[in-house]
Amino acid sequence: MNAELDVRMHDCIDQGDAGERYRRALTAAWQLDLQAPLRGEVIFVRRTSEQGTVHLLGRIFAVDPLWCFRLVRCEVDLTGEHIRC
């Protein structure tokens, strides 16, 4: 693991005095722009059905017929407009 990633992970999971996790505050210069295109990635965790399919965002995705009732990670890439399950 490189040092930069290690520092970022530490910043994200650093704990306060009571042991609770906290999130870093947004910068003062940040502004919400609802007209800007969506970017980044959204992660969903879903359980497959008895047929090995996943329901995500109103659609059904075939994962594997042998993967019944298993948890799968589904990634929605907003920048590249892809969904991976």
Phi, psi and omega in degrees: 000133181280163187294321181297316179295320179299319179293317179296319178297320180297318179298324183285327186248010178300143184248148178280187183299322183274002179089358180280150177275149178229163178249147177293145180287151175291152178290156181295334182279351183290136176224142178286128178236097182289348179269349180288146178293149179290145177211160181105202185220141176242132182253129175240143173248123182229156176258134179288157180276184178293343176265358181081028178249162180235136174264121182214124176054042177079008179235163177247128180244132176279123178260293178192130181296342178270354181258068181274134175057035177252152176280135176229151178263126177247128182249127176253109180271104184287329180287312182270356180055051177234151172237127179237130176234000000 
